[in-house]
Amino acid sequence: MTRPAGELLSLPVRIRGIELGRIVDVLVDRRARRALGFDVLCGDRVHRFLPFPLGELNGASVEVDSPLLLLDFGPAAFYREQASSIRELNGDSGILLEEDGTIQGIDPRPR
């Protein structure tokens, strides 16, 4: 299923129905045109990284198996340094996300 990337912003991240935080951005690899993961603002007001393959997208939320999958950006700073966010690229306008993380609608030229 293809979804506009903007639809993911503000989706809750949950474990067994308990909300851990909300997606505030999607980090992408421009060259590979692939989602790397999500910037999640957690309930304790700390931003954490959720690798894309570890979250299960459904219509109303992203489900995870463990809260330990949400990584502090300190040790996971590599992702922020090596990726762009959908907001940095084109905002969320025209960017589509496939179930496997493939991104469509990104201008591939570095800025």
Buried (B, 14 or more C-beta within 10 A) or exposed (E): EEBBBBBBBEBBBBBEEEEBBBBBBBBBBBEEBBBBBBBBBBEEEEBBBBBBEBBEBEEEBBBBEEEEBBBEBEEBEEBBEEBBBBBEBBEBEBBBBBEEBEBEBBEEEEE
